[in-house]
Amino acid sequence: MPRTCHNRRMTTLKSKLKEDLTTAMKARDELTSSTLRLTLTAITKEEVSGRTARELSDDEVQKVIAREAKKRREAAEAFTQGGRQEQAEREKLEGELLDAYLPKQLTDEELTDIVTAAVEEAKAAGAEGPRAMGAVMKIVNPKVAGLAEGGRVAATVKKLLAG
């Protein structure tokens, strides 16, 4: 029987996060419980933003998790550059913890294969050189949604268009 929240069915991914939070709290796992608590807060914030409160789909919950994981990676990088290794390590661990809730990311080779095919497709449609970036991104984005970060995709497209 699915759990309900305010007489509505919870998304399975959101309920998994809540269950894992409860488990982490019972185990006194501070890192996991604080990371999941912040992520659930971000999901709730997303649900109540806009004109009416609504339940997010699993895809929308994944986007929130991906955004939160990206924030952690960027913060880890900033802390490392600032010489604050302890905070950088914690942010990195939080990011890895959130990555476990996301679909497995594409390897560099898989991403390159997809982008190479898209570059060929764009060339066949008449788009070439650096100006073809938009055309290639339009082809690639739906294929890699949720499987590769936008910055990684754009860098790969630029590299292949330049080469």
Buried (B, 14 or more C-beta within 10 A) or exposed (E): EEEEEEEEEBBEBBBBBBEBBEEBBEEEBEEBBBBBBBBBEBBBEBBEEEEEEEBBEEEBBBBBBBEBBBBBBEBBEEBBEEEBEEBBEBBBBBBBBBBEBBEEBBEEEEBBEBBBBBBEBBBEEEBEEEEBBEBBBEBBBEBBBBBBBEEBBBEBBBEBBEE
